[in-house]
Amino acid sequence: MIEVAYDKLSEANHPMSFLELWDDVASALDFNESQKDNNIAIFYSDLSMDARFISLEKNTWDLRKRQHFSSVVNVDDISLEDEDDDIEIEQYDDIEEGIDDDKEE
């Protein structure tokens, strides 16, 4: 199913809604209604887990390679600061305090 979805999105050359993509995949695989009902959740899980695909707004899907960096990554979630800096500084300060204590003795 996932390979058919990849082919369909490649051919379409634009993002597709999940249901439109699912209908195309199910049609290509000649699924009957029962098979569609039984496989839709598996397809959604596979689509979500496959790194070649990306979920966009309003449950539309596209190939990740066609998307700009800003639509793939939320730049507000990226921090350029090292979160461990404070910990390292505190550990270093503790060491310096120990050295100062030894000098006083």
C-alpha positions as CSV (number, residue, x, y, z in Angstrom):
1,M,0.0,0.0,0.0
2,I,2.7,2.4,1.0
3,E,4.7,1.9,-2.3
4,V,1.5,2.6,-4.3
5,A,1.0,5.8,-2.2
6,Y,4.5,6.8,-3.0
7,D,3.9,6.3,-6.7
8,K,0.6,8.1,-6.6
9,L,2.1,11.2,-4.9
10,S,5.0,11.2,-7.3
11,E,2.6,11.1,-10.2
12,A,0.3,13.8,-8.8
13,N,3.2,16.1,-8.2
14,H,1.2,17.9,-5.4
15,P,0.0,17.2,-1.9
16,M,-3.1,15.1,-1.5
17,S,-5.7,14.8,1.2
18,F,-5.5,11.6,3.1
19,L,-8.9,10.3,1.9
20,E,-8.0,11.2,-1.8
21,L,-4.7,9.4,-1.5
22,W,-6.4,6.4,0.3
23,D,-9.1,6.2,-2.4
24,D,-6.4,6.2,-5.1
25,V,-4.4,3.5,-3.3
26,A,-7.4,1.3,-2.6
27,S,-8.6,1.7,-6.2
28,A,-5.1,0.8,-7.6
29,L,-5.1,-2.3,-5.4
30,D,-8.7,-3.1,-6.4
31,F,-9.9,-3.2,-2.7
32,N,-13.5,-3.9,-2.1
33,E,-15.3,-1.9,0.7
34,S,-14.5,-4.5,3.3
35,Q,-10.8,-4.5,2.4
36,K,-10.8,-0.7,2.5
37,D,-12.4,-0.7,5.9
38,N,-9.9,-3.3,7.2
39,N,-6.8,-1.6,5.8
40,I,-7.3,2.2,6.3
41,A,-5.8,2.3,9.8
42,I,-2.8,0.2,8.7
43,F,-2.3,2.5,5.8
44,Y,-2.5,5.6,8.0
45,S,0.0,4.1,10.4
46,D,2.4,3.1,7.6
47,L,2.1,6.5,6.1
48,S,2.9,8.2,9.4
49,M,5.9,6.0,10.1
50,D,7.5,6.2,6.7
51,A,10.0,9.0,6.6
52,R,9.4,9.6,2.9
53,F,6.0,11.2,3.6
54,I,5.1,14.2,5.5
55,S,1.7,15.3,7.0
56,L,0.8,18.9,6.2
57,E,-2.1,21.1,7.2
58,K,-5.7,19.8,7.1
59,N,-4.6,16.1,6.9
60,T,-2.9,16.5,3.5
61,W,0.2,14.4,2.7
62,D,3.1,14.9,0.4
63,L,6.6,13.5,-0.3
64,R,9.0,15.0,2.2
65,K,11.6,15.7,-0.5
66,R,9.3,18.1,-2.2
67,Q,8.7,20.3,0.9
68,H,10.8,23.3,1.9
69,F,12.6,23.1,5.2
70,S,10.3,25.6,6.9
71,S,7.2,23.4,6.2
72,V,9.0,20.2,7.4
73,V,10.5,21.6,10.6
74,N,8.9,24.1,13.0
75,V,11.7,26.6,13.5
76,D,10.2,27.7,16.8
77,D,11.1,24.3,18.2
78,I,14.8,24.7,17.3
79,S,17.1,26.1,20.0
80,L,20.6,27.2,19.1
81,E,21.6,27.1,22.8
82,D,23.1,24.1,24.4
83,E,20.8,23.1,27.2
84,D,23.6,21.3,29.0
85,D,25.7,24.5,29.3
86,D,24.2,25.4,32.7
87,I,24.9,21.9,34.0
88,E,28.5,22.0,32.9
89,I,29.1,25.4,34.4
90,E,27.6,24.4,37.7
91,Q,29.7,21.3,37.7
92,Y,32.8,23.3,36.9
93,D,31.9,25.8,39.7
94,D,31.7,23.0,42.2
95,I,35.2,21.9,41.2
96,E,36.5,25.4,41.7
97,E,34.9,25.7,45.1
98,G,36.6,22.5,46.1
99,I,40.0,23.8,45.0
100,D,39.4,27.1,46.9
101,D,38.5,25.1,50.0
102,D,41.7,23.1,49.8
103,K,43.8,26.3,49.6
104,E,42.3,27.7,52.8
105,E,43.2,24.6,54.8
